[in-house]
Amino acid sequence: MKRLQVLFAVAVISLVFGLLPQRVAAQDNDPAQFAERLAVLNTYLREASELAIERAQQDTIRNFALTAIDQDRNFAADLAESAMLEGVMLDDDLDQEYASKLEAIRQASDETFDMAYISAQVTAYESMVELIMPYIENGPIGQLKAFASDHISGPRSLYNIALNLSRTQAPLPAPVSPDTTFVPSAPAD
């Protein structure tokens, strides 16, 4: 009897956990949810970068912010167009999570602002790439999937630049074009 109970428990657990990832994947592949999450994340990135232009202490951070804003604006326009073509209306207002994250950056002292901003950018661009990649692989064929495929290089590039800045504070050249591939420079001796 006890063995039957264990087998039943294993079956129930397998069923529950076996179906859960499929439900999550289905939600992640919903065009409206994908576009909405991407729009909110992009707005957060842009607003944080606008703040960095005003408050950054280092020119490398300010240059990164200028590059990010330029890419984020183009990204937002193309996302809105792709969403509209799929019948998805976007609301890019910050949700509570991203409003709180933006407020935390805003509250950073002058001495800690640059690192707070660039660390937040690393995390946010990583989240953006992690949101886009599964949609490219599993999302329904349409304008948003084409958009995701066409635009993944921008967030990846900005993620790499931000990651390098967070690690080394290496000089960043003047604003980088969205098509530029970032290659980290060797650390100075």
Secondary structure, 3 states (H helix, E strand, C coil): CHHHHHHHHHHHHHHHHHHHHHHHHHHHCCHHHHHHHHHHHHHHHHHHHHHHHHHCCCHHHHHHHHHHHHHHHHHHHHHHHHHHHCCCCCCCCCCHHHHHHHHHHHHCCHHHHHHHHHHHHHHHHHHHHHHHHHHHHHCCCCHHHHHHHHHCHHHHHHHHHHHHHHHHCCCCCCCCCCCCCCCCCCCCC
